């Protein structure tokens, strides 16, 4: 209806919902409790947020950074 009337669609506020029992969320919580200053914690949270954006069809603010973080994390895990 907005487009038919020549108006822009209203911006919607995104809501990130997390399953508190998911292994990623419990791992982030455990790491935060053990060492809140761990830089890997911020990277993991950024990756989780980027994955959520992509999963719902959104766009990343900085795709090269996301790709770099993901590649670095994968390289450390193999």
N, C-alpha and C positions, 0 to 999 in steps of 0.2 A: 504494500500500500504506500509505503514511503516513497519508493522509486516511482510509482505511478503518479504521485503528486509532485514529483520533482524535488523531493527532499532527501537529505542524506539519512542513512540508517543511524539510529542512536548507538553510541558506543556502549558495549556491554562489559561489565566487570567480570573478569575471569576469576574462578575460584579453584584453587588447587586442593583436591581432596586426597589425603593419604590414608592408606590402610595401616594403622598403628602396629599390626602384627606382621607386616611384610618384612622379609629378611633385610631388605635395604634400609627400611626405616628403623628397625631394631638395631642394625649395625651402626647406623649414624648416631643413634641415641647412646649406644654403648661407647662408641669412640668419643663422643662429646663428653660423656661423664668421666672417662679416663683421662682425656687430654683435649680440652676445649680449644687449645691454641694450635692443634695439628693442622697444617696447611692442606693436607689431603682431605680433611673433613669439608672444608669450603669447596674444594674441587668436586668432591662427590656430590655435594648438595647442588652445585651448579649443573653438573651432568644430569642429575635426577630431574631438575627443573626443565632443562632443555629437552630431555626425553618426553616429559609430560606435554610441553608445548608442541613438539612434533607429532605426538600421538593424537592430539586433538585437532591437528591441521593448522596450527599456528606457525608463525615465522620466528626464527631465532634473531635476536638483536645483533649477534656477532657470530655468524656461522663459522668463520675460520677459527675463532677461539674454541668453539664447541668441538670442532673436528680435531684440533690440536690436543685438547684435554682428553678426548676419547682415545686418540691414538697413543698418547703417553700412558694412559691407564692400561690400555690393552698391551702395550709393550712391556710394562712392568709385571703384568700377570702371566706372561708366557716365558 
